[in-house]
Amino acid sequence: MDRRLKLAIIPVGIGINIIGGTLASTLKLPLFLDTIGTMLSAVLLGPWWGALTGVLSNVFQGIITSPTTIPFGIVNGAIGLIVGFIAMKRGFEDYITPLIVGAILSVAAPLIGTPIAVYVFGGLTGGGVDILYGILLGSTERIFAAAFLARIPTNLADKVLSAYLVMFIVRSLPPQWKQLD
């Protein structure tokens, strides 16, 4: 893949993440939609570039809209690593890989993100997931458990949807764009 094309994919991925995250936050959707660009960069460029795209996305998102997104850059970076390594092993054009990615990320992202949500923000982050968190907190009265459990179904839906979108994008790209080198 041409070096200039590689360098263009990262800001495009960041832009996709910011647009998706802003849309989900503005509409208070029980989704995040802020990792599609990270996943795309990870599939096309590899895990480390995907992680960089994820971290930078949260930093820029935090500067533009809400500083609460900045600490979650760690989660987005981990997503880039996980998706990138899976894509290196399996590719990303079949219908099973996005499901595998979604299942793994639905647990990995809350494992990393819940401590951030709880210890930095007291469990509330201002997103659509806060509704489910509030319901669970009322029934368990355990902040960490409520924050973690609220993020599992949200992440499962979000990451499976995002991974399938990436799969469809990758399938539509010319073959020379799909070579990790």
C-alpha positions as CSV (number, residue, x, y, z in Angstrom):
1,M,0.0,0.0,0.0
2,D,1.3,3.5,-0.9
3,R,2.7,5.4,2.0
4,R,0.5,8.5,1.3
5,L,-2.6,6.3,1.3
6,K,-1.6,4.9,4.7
7,L,-1.1,8.4,6.1
8,A,-4.6,9.4,4.7
9,I,-6.3,6.4,6.4
10,I,-5.5,7.5,9.9
11,P,-7.2,10.9,9.7
12,V,-10.1,9.4,7.9
13,G,-10.5,6.8,10.6
14,I,-10.3,9.6,13.3
15,G,-13.0,11.5,11.4
16,I,-15.3,8.5,11.2
17,N,-14.8,7.9,14.9
18,I,-15.6,11.5,15.8
19,I,-18.7,11.7,13.6
20,G,-20.0,8.3,14.9
21,G,-19.3,9.2,18.5
22,T,-20.8,12.6,18.2
23,L,-23.9,11.2,16.6
24,A,-24.4,8.5,19.2
25,S,-23.8,11.0,22.1
26,T,-26.0,13.7,20.6
27,L,-28.9,11.3,20.0
28,K,-28.2,9.6,23.4
29,L,-28.1,6.2,21.6
30,P,-27.3,3.1,23.7
31,L,-24.3,2.7,21.3
32,F,-20.9,4.3,21.1
33,L,-20.2,4.3,17.3
34,D,-16.8,5.7,18.0
35,T,-14.6,2.8,17.0
36,I,-15.6,2.2,13.3
37,G,-12.6,4.2,12.1
38,T,-10.3,2.5,14.6
39,M,-11.4,-0.9,13.3
40,L,-11.0,0.1,9.7
41,S,-7.5,1.5,10.3
42,A,-6.5,-1.6,12.2
43,V,-7.8,-3.9,9.5
44,L,-6.1,-1.9,6.7
45,L,-2.9,-0.8,8.5
46,G,-2.3,-3.3,11.3
47,P,-2.8,-3.2,15.1
48,W,-0.4,-0.5,16.0
49,W,-1.7,2.0,13.5
50,G,-5.2,1.0,14.5
51,A,-4.4,1.7,18.2
52,L,-2.9,5.1,17.3
53,T,-6.1,6.0,15.4
54,G,-8.2,5.0,18.4
55,V,-6.2,7.0,20.9
56,L,-5.9,10.1,18.8
57,S,-9.7,9.9,18.0
58,N,-10.5,10.2,21.7
59,V,-8.0,13.0,22.3
60,F,-9.5,15.0,19.4
61,Q,-13.0,14.1,20.3
62,G,-12.3,15.4,23.8
63,I,-10.9,18.6,22.5
64,I,-13.8,19.2,20.1
65,T,-16.8,18.1,22.1
66,S,-16.3,16.6,25.5
67,P,-13.2,16.0,27.6
68,T,-14.9,12.9,29.1
69,T,-13.9,10.9,26.0
70,I,-10.2,11.4,26.5
71,P,-9.6,8.8,29.2
72,F,-11.5,6.2,27.1
73,G,-8.7,6.5,24.5
74,I,-7.1,3.6,26.3
75,V,-10.2,1.5,25.3
76,N,-10.1,2.7,21.7
77,G,-6.4,1.9,21.5
78,A,-6.9,-1.6,22.8
79,I,-9.7,-2.1,20.3
80,G,-7.2,-1.2,17.5
81,L,-4.8,-3.7,18.8
82,I,-7.3,-6.5,19.2
83,V,-9.0,-5.9,15.8
84,G,-5.6,-5.5,14.0
85,F,-4.2,-8.8,15.4
86,I,-7.4,-10.7,14.5
87,A,-7.4,-9.2,11.0
88,M,-3.8,-10.2,10.5
89,K,-4.7,-13.8,11.5
90,R,-8.1,-14.2,9.8
91,G,-8.6,-11.3,7.3
92,F,-11.8,-9.3,7.6
93,E,-14.0,-10.2,4.7
94,D,-15.9,-13.3,5.9
95,Y,-19.1,-13.1,7.9
96,I,-17.7,-14.9,11.0
97,T,-14.8,-12.6,11.9
98,P,-16.9,-9.5,12.7
99,L,-19.0,-11.7,15.0
100,I,-15.9,-13.0,16.7
101,V,-14.5,-9.4,17.0
102,G,-17.8,-8.1,18.4
103,A,-18.0,-10.9,21.0
104,I,-14.4,-10.4,22.2
105,L,-14.7,-6.6,22.3
106,S,-18.1,-6.8,24.1
107,V,-16.1,-8.1,27.1
108,A,-12.7,-6.5,26.6
109,A,-13.9,-3.0,26.2
110,P,-16.0,-3.0,29.4
111,L,-13.1,-4.6,31.3
112,I,-10.9,-1.7,30.4
113,G,-13.6,1.0,30.3
114,T,-15.6,0.2,33.4
115,P,-12.8,1.2,35.8
116,I,-12.4,4.5,33.9
117,A,-16.1,5.1,34.1
118,V,-16.3,4.3,37.8
119,Y,-13.2,5.8,39.2
120,V,-12.9,8.9,37.0
121,F,-16.6,9.7,36.5
122,G,-18.5,7.8,39.3
123,G,-20.1,5.5,36.7
124,L,-21.9,8.2,34.7
125,T,-20.4,9.3,31.4
126,G,-23.2,11.2,29.8
127,G,-24.0,8.6,27.1
128,G,-26.9,6.4,26.4
129,V,-25.4,3.6,28.4
130,D,-26.1,5.6,31.5
131,I,-29.8,4.7,31.3
132,L,-29.1,1.0,31.7
133,Y,-26.5,1.8,34.3
134,G,-29.1,3.7,36.4
135,I,-31.5,0.8,36.2
136,L,-28.8,-1.8,37.2
137,L,-27.5,0.5,40.0
138,G,-31.0,0.6,41.4
139,S,-31.2,-3.1,41.5
140,T,-27.7,-4.0,42.6
141,E,-26.5,-0.9,44.4
142,R,-22.9,-1.9,43.4
143,I,-21.4,0.8,41.2
144,F,-18.8,-1.3,39.5
145,A,-21.1,-4.2,38.8
146,A,-23.8,-1.9,37.4
147,A,-21.3,0.0,35.2
148,F,-19.7,-3.2,33.9
149,L,-23.0,-5.1,33.2
150,A,-24.5,-2.0,31.5
151,R,-21.6,-1.9,29.1
152,I,-21.8,-5.6,28.0
153,P,-25.0,-5.4,25.9
154,T,-24.2,-1.9,24.7
155,N,-20.7,-3.0,23.5
156,L,-22.0,-6.2,22.0
157,A,-24.5,-4.4,19.8
158,D,-22.1,-1.5,19.1
159,K,-19.0,-3.6,18.3
160,V,-20.8,-6.2,16.2
161,L,-22.5,-3.5,14.2
162,S,-19.3,-1.6,13.8
163,A,-17.3,-4.7,12.8
164,Y,-19.9,-5.6,10.1
165,L,-19.8,-2.1,8.7
166,V,-16.0,-2.4,8.5
167,M,-16.3,-5.8,6.9
168,F,-18.6,-4.3,4.2
169,I,-16.2,-1.4,3.6
170,V,-13.2,-3.7,3.3
171,R,-15.0,-6.0,0.9
172,S,-15.8,-3.0,-1.3
173,L,-12.1,-1.7,-1.5
174,P,-9.7,-2.5,-4.3
175,P,-7.4,-5.4,-3.6
176,Q,-4.2,-3.3,-3.3
177,W,-5.8,-1.4,-0.3
178,K,-6.2,-4.7,1.6
179,Q,-2.6,-5.6,1.9
180,L,-1.0,-5.1,5.3
181,D,2.7,-4.4,4.7
